[in-house]
Amino acid sequence: MWWIIESIYYHSDFKGAYSATGYGGQFITVIPKLNIVIAHKTKLNLFNYLGLRHDVGDGQYWQLLYAFIATR
């Protein structure tokens, strides 16, 4: 599924951005204003499936992405 990102932390560079979220902490985010495409992939394994190990969650992903964009 694709999600339209109107605003992340009210940062204007995210206007018009969109993102896909996959199982196990996988993301694709497109930020047209900055000409950036981010593909975040994780290795899904038995530990992830059983819930014993977690990779980057939604909140952490967006915090990391915002921190990266804020430095530009």
N, C-alpha and C positions, 0 to 999 in steps of 0.2 A: 504494500500500500504506500502511496505517496502522500505526504503531508505538506501543506503550504505553511511556510514560516513567515508570519507577518512581522514579528518583532521578537528578538531575543534580548532581554535586558534593555529594551528600547534603543538598540543600536541601529541606526538608519541603514547600515550596509547589509543588513539581513532582509530588508524589504524586497519582496519578490523571490526570496529563496524557497527551496523546497527540499524535502528529505524523505528517504525511505528507511524504515526501521525493520530489521530482520531478527530472527530468533538468535539468541545467544550473544547479543551485543554487536551485531553487525549493522552498519549504517552506510548510507550514501547520501551526501548532502551537496546540493548545487547552490552556489551563491553567485548569481549572474552579475551583480554590481561589481564584484571583485574578480570576476573571471576565474573562480575557484570551484573545483569539484573534489570532494573528499570522499574516499572510500575507506571505511574502517572495517576490517575483517578480523574475525577471531577464529581460533581453531576449536571447533565444537568436539568435545570428547565425552566419554562416559561420566567423568566427574561433573561436567557442566550439566549433562542430562539429568543426573541424579540430584542436582542442586547443591553439590558439595563444594563447588568452586564457581565463583562469579567473575566474569570479565567486566569490562566497562559497562555500567548501567546508563540508562537514559540521562539522568541528572548529571552524572559525571561527564558524559560525552559532551553535553551542551556547555558545561562549565569549562572544559578544556578547549572546546572550539571558540567560545567567547574570549577566553584568555589569549588565544592565538590571534584572533581578529583584532582585539584591542591593542595589540603591540604593533600593528601595521600602520 
